[in-house]
Amino acid sequence: MSPADEYEPGLPTMPYAGPRLPAGGEALAPGTKIGGQYEIERELAHSATGYVYRAKEGLGSHSRPVALKVFALPGDGEGRLAERFLALGMANQQIRHPGLVAVRGLGKTEQGAPFMAMELVEGRDLGAFISDHLARGQEIALASLAAIVRGVGEVVAAGHAQGIAHGALRPARIILTDETPGGERIKLLGFGLSAREFLQEGELGARPYDAPETRAGPAQLSSDVFALSVLLYELLMGVTPQAPYCPPSQGRTDVPATLDALLAAGLSARPLSRPADAAEFLAQMEAALAGEEGGRSDPIADPGDPRNEPQSGDGRVTVKKGALFVRPHRDANGKWYMPDMVDEQGRVTKWSKLWGYNGAWFK
């Protein structure tokens, strides 16, 4: 399925509107003490699941500033969601990467609300960075936006190496601490803290960075690849990829067509059609930015013709270093089809239309 197939025709193309107010609870007043070691100074931000404050950890000359996330959600009488929040905080403590905002401590307030103390990062979020460029009518330089996606992807890949999906990638969770051209330093906020786990579907609002499968279950590694693809597209085009879909190479003269194929795969509604994880996505992005592509460039016959079923060794379905590589087919009208199912003999048994494709291989 193509990006154009995944968005209802006629929807406006627009930037993400931002986070919703917490579903329950009110902001804590400055001076409020939490857990016997934190003191609220002021509110920094809010999301659908709670508030983030600037706070002091410790007392006197030994104190240090932290960001304190306090979970706020009604209807959690048995504490299941609170325990899930704390478990996710502990999972974040296991991921070691300088680009991940460090978790300093976990606990519960005197009222029983869970909290997470995090490294305080100075900077502005990626959403503000994109908005500023839009307001000035400027495109974000290709090298600069690639550095941002690379930085985010490397942090996500560190979690993926431990089998942990982030599940909540979006501009508001990405902090730029150094915005000199090409030298952006990335800080990414917590893995696994997606509002989808804590709110009902109707309370979430539009969330263009969430992969379709997360509407019915938890985020997978390939769900983060979907979100990375949305972020890459938004940095390139200034909007999230909603209909009418425009391949970036048709909207910018500095974007190689090879990047269209990566985004077509990454934005697929079918998880298996995307790069498997963040590391694979980054590797394919680097190749696409360099204009690299593999496979044959000649037209291929209609995949519906049984005389043209893939055969062993014909280059359409092959195994390299233990990984399965497939190359879509193009029919007589120039339309491309992605192999959806391959049997044990390497024959494609199901096809899906693929848009914005340029002939590269998929792994």
N, C-alpha and C positions, 0 to 999 in steps of 0.2 A: 504494500500500500504506500502511496506517495504522500508527501506533506499536503498536497492539494486535496487528497481524498479525506484527510483527517479533520479538516475544518469546514464547517457548514458554509456553503456559498452565501455571500451577502453580509457576513459578519464584518464589522469594521476592523481595520488594522490599527491597533493602539497599544501604547505601553502598558505595563502592569500597573494597576491602580494603587498598590501598596497594601500594607497589613490592615486587618480589621481590629477593632477594639476587643479586649479580652471579653470572653463570654460571661465572666463572673468576677466579683471582687473589685475593690477600688484601690487606687494608687495609695501607697504608704506615704505618710508625711515625713519630711526631713527630720532627722533626729531619732527616728524609730530604730530601736536596737533589735537585731536579728541573731538568734542562735548564740547569744552571749559574746560574740566576737566581731559582729559587723554593725555598723551604724550608717543608716541611709543619709545621703547628702542631697540627691535630687534624682528625678526620673530622667532616664536617657531615652528610652523607647518603650514601645509596647508591641505585642503581637497577639494573635488569637488565643494564646494559651497563658498569657501573663504579662508582667512588667519587668523591665530591666532598669536597674538603678545604678548610679555611681554611689559607691559606699566606701567606708574605711574599714580595713581589716586590722584588728589589733588596737593597741592604745598608745598614746603619746608618741615618742620619737620612733617607736618600733612599728608604727602603723604604715600601711601602704594602701594605695587606691585599688579597688577591684570593681568589676561589673557584677552586679548581683541580679540574677534572674529568679523571680519569685513566681511560682506556678499559681494561677488563679482560674479555677474552673468549678462550677457548682455541680451537684449531683454525683459526687464521687464518695458516697457514704462509706463504702468498704475500703477505700484507699487504693484500689487497683491501679488507677491512672497515676496516682502519686508515686506508687512503687515503681511503675514503668518509667516515669520521669527520672527517678533516682538511678535506676538500672542503666538508662541511657547515659546519664552523667558518668557512671563508672566505666562504661564502654569507651567514652571519649578519653578518659584518663589512660586507657591502654594504647591509644594511637599516638605514636611519637612522630611529630613533624613540626618544624618551626613555623609553618604556615597555618597551623591549626591553633585557634585561640585556646590556651591552656585552661583546664579546669582546676581551680585551686582547692575547692572544698565543696562538700554536699551536706545537707541537713534539712531540718524542718523548723519552721517558725513556731512560736509559742501557740499559735492557733492551728498548727498541724499542716500548714501549707509547705510543700517541699521547696527548697531553694538550691541554687547552684552558684557558687562564687567562681568567677572567671577572670582571667587576665584582662586588664583594662587596656584597650587598644585605641589610640588616637588616630583619627582619620575620618574619611567619609565613605559612605557605602557606594557600591557600584551603580545603584539606581540614580543617585545624585550626579555621579560622573557622567552617565549617559544623558540625563536630563540637561546638564549644562552644555553639552555638545549640541543637543537638539536646539536649545534656546539660542545658541550662537550660529546655528545653521552650518555646523561643521561635522564632517565625517571623522570618526575615530581612525587614526592611521592604522593600516593593516599590521605593521610590526608591533604597535602598542597594544592593540586588541588581542593579537596572538599571544603576547606576553602575559596578558591578564588570564586568558583561558588556560594557558600552559600552567600558570601559577596555581589556579583553582584546581585544575585537573590533577596536578601532582599531589596536592593534599588529599583529594578524593581517592586517588590511587593508593595512598598509604592506608586508608581505611579498607579499600577493596582487597588489599593484600592480606588483610585479616578477616575477610569475608563480611565486612560491615558496610552497608549502604548508607549514604548520607540521608537521602530521602527528603531533603528540604532545601535543595539548592535554588537560590533566587538572588537577585541583586542586593536586597536588603541584608543578606547574611554574608556578603562579601565586602570586606573593608580594604580600601586602598590607603596605605600609610605613606606612600611616596609616589606622587603622581608626575614625576619628571618623565618626559617622553621616553618610552622604551624601558623605563626603570621602575615600573610599578611593583611595589612590595605587597603581597597578598596576605590577608588574614581571613580565614574562613571560620564562621561560627558553627557550633556543634553538630555532630553526626546524629542522625536518627530522631531529632526533635521536630518531627513533622506534625502540624496541627491535625492532619488527617487521622492520627491515632487517638486524638482527644476530643474531636468535635464531630457532630453529625454533618452529613453531606450538605444539607441546606444552610448550615452556618458558615461554610467555608468561603463562598463567593468564588469568583473566577480565579483560577490558579493555572496559568498557561505553562508553568514549568513542570507540572506534575504529569508523568507518563500515564496513558490511559489505564494501564493495569492497576495503578495504585487506587483507583476508585473502588476496586473490589478486594484489595488485599495489601499487604505491606510492600514497601519499596524493595526492589531487587537491584543488583549492581547495574543491570542494563537500564533501570529507571533513572539512575544518575546520568547515564550516557544521553538519554533523552533530554534531561535538564541541561546538560552541558551543550547540547546541540542548540537548544532554545537560546541559551546565553550567547553562544557564538553568533547565531543569526541576529540576535538583537544588537549586539555590538557592531555587526557589519551594517545592518539596515536601519537601526534606530527604533525598531518596533519588533514585537514578538511575531512569530510566523502564523498569522491568521489569514484567512481568505480575504482578498485574492492573493494567492501565494506567488511570490516573485523570487526565483533563484538569485542569490547574491551576485553572480557573475553578470546578470542582466541589469542589475541596479547600480553596480560599481565597476569602473574600468580597471581597477587594480586587483580584482579578485579572480584567481584562476578558475576555470570551469571545473577543474578537479575537485574544488571545495564543494561544488553543488552536489556531487555524488556522495560525499561524506555526510552532508546534511540530509540528503534524501534518505540515507540509511539510518542516521541517528534519530531522525524525527518519525521514523516508521511507527505505526501503531502496534506492530508485531515485534515483541522484544527480541526474538531470535534473528531478526533482520538487522539489528543494530550491532555495532561493535560490542564485544562481550563485556568489557569493563573500561574504566577510565584510562588505564595504561594503553590498551589497544586503541582507544579513541585518539589519544594524544599521538601515538605513533602514526596513525592514519592521517591526522591533521598535519603533522610535519611533512609527510609525503605529499599531501594535497597542496600545501602551500608552496612546495617546490615544483608543483606541476607534474608530479610523477603519477603514472598510471600503468597498469599491467594488462595483460591479455591481448586478444586480437582486436584490430580496429575495423575489420571487414564486416559487412552486414551478414546477419545470420538468419536462416530461414525461419518461417513461422513455427513457433514451438508447438502449435496445435497439430502440425503435420506429423503423423507417426513415423514417417521416413526420416525425420530429423531428430529423433530422440537422442539424447546424449549417450555416447558410447565410450567405453573405457579408452582413455588416452586421447580423446579428441579435444581436450583443453577446456571443456565447459564445466566439468566437475572433476576436481583433482585433489589429491592429498599431498601436502608439503609439510615435512617435519611434524607429522602427526595431526595437522589441522586441516579441516575441510575448506577448500576454496571453491566458490561458485561464481560464474560470470553470467549475468542475465542474457536472455535472447532478444533479438530484435526481429519483428515480423516484416512482411513486405511493405507495410504502411509506415515503417519507421518507429513503431511503438515497442517499448521494452517491457520485458516480463521477468520478474524475480522468481527463481526456483524456491518454492515454499516447502516442498517435501521431496526428499530423495530416498529411494529404496536402497536395499543392501547392494544392488548391482550398479548403483550410480545413476539410475534412470530417474528423471524428474517426474513425479506423479501429480504435482499440483503447482500451478503458476499464479502469480498476482501481478497486476500491472504496476509498473514502476515509472515515476515521472522524474524529470530533471536529472537523468542519468547520462553519463558520458563515456561509458565503456570500461570503467575500472573493475578490478576484482573485489569481491566481498569475501570475508573470512568468517 
